[in-house]
Amino acid sequence: MTEIAAGLLVLTGAVFSLIASIGLIRMPDIFTRMHASTKAGVLGSSLILIAAGVVIGDGGTWARIVVAIFFLLLTAPIGAHMIGRASLDEHHRPRHK
């Protein structure tokens, strides 16, 4: 049963990672690209890490997974914010339809 749950988590994480990569290609400007890659990328990576925890299952692994997910949740928005500020400093503006 744990293999099925882990498989579904990996599949869902892979779908979210695919959505993030498609968002990087399809979005019109750097600001929407950052949004797509940050949100879906962190969720996809977190789901894949949780799947690894379900398969391995010991306490030390879960502690490392929680720390890794916390690190992803902390650094991804900060990195996107820094890229957004740098692009605004370089006079890039969002596209309007």
ChimeraX attribute file (.defattr): number of C-alpha atoms within 10 A of each C-alpha:
attribute: neighborCount
match mode: 1-to-1
recipient: residues
	/A:1	6
	/A:2	12
	/A:3	11
	/A:4	11
	/A:5	13
	/A:6	20
	/A:7	17
	/A:8	15
	/A:9	21
	/A:10	21
	/A:11	16
	/A:12	18
	/A:13	24
	/A:14	18
	/A:15	15
	/A:16	21
	/A:17	23
	/A:18	16
	/A:19	17
	/A:20	24
	/A:21	16
	/A:22	14
	/A:23	18
	/A:24	18
	/A:25	10
	/A:26	12
	/A:27	14
	/A:28	14
	/A:29	15
	/A:30	19
	/A:31	20
	/A:32	17
	/A:33	19
	/A:34	21
	/A:35	18
	/A:36	20
	/A:37	22
	/A:38	21
	/A:39	17
	/A:40	20
	/A:41	23
	/A:42	21
	/A:43	21
	/A:44	24
	/A:45	20
	/A:46	22
	/A:47	23
	/A:48	23
	/A:49	22
	/A:50	22
	/A:51	25
	/A:52	18
	/A:53	20
	/A:54	18
	/A:55	14
	/A:56	13
	/A:57	13
	/A:58	10
	/A:59	10
	/A:60	10
	/A:61	16
	/A:62	17
	/A:63	11
	/A:64	13
	/A:65	19
	/A:66	15
	/A:67	12
	/A:68	15
	/A:69	18
	/A:70	12
	/A:71	11
	/A:72	18
	/A:73	16
	/A:74	11
	/A:75	14
	/A:76	17
	/A:77	16
	/A:78	13
	/A:79	13
	/A:80	18
	/A:81	15
	/A:82	12
	/A:83	15
	/A:84	17
	/A:85	14
	/A:86	12
	/A:87	14
	/A:88	14
	/A:89	10
	/A:90	9
	/A:91	9
	/A:92	14
	/A:93	12
	/A:94	12
	/A:95	10
	/A:96	6
	/A:97	4
